Amino acid sequence: MSNTSLAPGLKQRHVTMLSIAGVIGAGLFVFSGHAIAKAGPAALLAYLFTGALVVLVMRMLGEMAVASPDTGSFSTYADRAIGRWAGFSIGWLYWWFWVLAIPLEAIAAANIINAWLPAVDTWIIASALILLLTCSNFFSVARYGEFEFWFGLVKIVAIIGFIALCGAALMGLLPEREVSGMGQLMALHGGFAPNGLGAIVGAMLTTMFSFIGAEVVTIAAAESKNPARQITRATHSVVWRICVFYLLSIVMILSIVPWNDPRLPQVGSFQRALEIMRIPNAKLIIDVVVLLAVASCMNSQVYTGSRMLYSLAQRGDAPRFLKRVNPAKVPLAAVACTTALGVVATFINYFAPENVFKFLLSTSGAVALLVYLVIAISQLCLRKKLLAAGKTLELRMWLFPWLTWLVIVFISGALISMFFIPAYRPEITATGLLTILIICLGLLNARKVSHPSTAQPKARAPLPE
């Protein structure tokens, strides 16, 4: 129907930049310092293993998305492969994850701006930033793509500049700015794994959430003119994106900053590396880059959350009014609802008791892992259905089904490990309880829709011809 469909307004350069810069945010610029402080140089293994997991998950998601591009992405595929309750559950959990991520990014940006404008309260700045960045989502999807293109370009230039600067320092090209190098730092500070190999597990759980967002490109590509080609290109490029932007950056930081530097977790890995190299105005430089990265993340969070809500409404798993679009083919109701909940969560952070917001955050702590797990299970089941329907798969998962099963076992092990690590137990418990509640609602919803005495059976989304 014309009043409930989205327009293919994203250009090739928009989707390309989304695929390159989609996983670059505060998780890399700031929180990588926490992973390094936990595991020392062995944090590189945590990033390597986690990056490999993301590559495999994106390959599986790419196989399904190329065969059937959909703005609901993995939620739609879970519906087709596992059952209506699965698509309902993972869709709502994913939307909830991004709703709670919006205030986190807004607060981080507000703290930076508040340091420049101390007269303005941070909650006012945070709320204003959410509303301001939502404006790009209220117009056409092309406007959103344009914002993300320039935000992403700044992030990429910043990382390439950082890597080049660190490389110059390590080669002795910066006068009076000698740095030690990774080998010397390991010799002086306890070797490659100073806190033991067990610390890698904790670091992996930290790095896992830095990569969430890689899957957004499959959602955005559904609003491009050639989604299958865009998704294929993004899936193929994920390997070098992770190698260059994450692994190479971490190698440079580990070559300059001692893992036990007390300022590392406080100011972030990038800022601390610039300080050690005695780069003038290091804090200001990183603050500006992080501010732009956070703005980009908020912009994408509103977009992603609204599209998932729209997809749920399209399938009858959310209120019907959320699937209506304006003349520019933008789901305004879904955008407004996602933004409103993000603002409410921001108010809760500032005005409700501190434990309330912490509890809300804990309910989304393991959603990223659940999303990856559902993608793997969906691909395992949907491959057979696609082939049975006579569909030729243009993009295939490597070594199927062995690597798919490996991912399922690995993620299941990570979820179990979270329960036995005290620092992560509240998150896995709260997320688990919320997941059980939403699954129960999903089962009730599926039963209600399919029961002849309460409603007409809803047609399931067909497999692609």
Secondary structure, DSSP 8 states (H G I E B T S, - for coil): -TTS-----B-HHHHHHHHHHTT-SHHHHTTHHHHHHHHGGGHHHHHHHHHHHHHHHHHHHHHHHHHS--TTHHHHHHHHHT-HHHHHHHHHHHHHHHHHHHHHHHHHHHHHHHHH-TTS-HHHHHHHHHHHHHHHHHS-HHHHHHHHHHHHHHHHHHHHHHHHHHHHHHTT-STT-----HHHHHHHTT-S-TT-THHHHHHHHHHHTTSTTTTHHHHHHTTBSSHHHHHHHHHHHHHHHIIIIIIIHHHHHHTTS-TT-TTHHHH-HHHHHHHHTT-TTHHHHHHHHHHHHHHHHHHHHHHHHHHHHHHHHHTTSS-GGGG---TTS--HHHHHHHHHHHHHHHHHHHHS-HHHHHHHHHTTTTHHHHHHHHHHHHHHHHHHHHHHTT---SS--TTTTHHHHHHHHHHHHHHHHHHHSTTTHHHHHHHHHHHHHHHHHHHHHHHHHH-TTTS----------
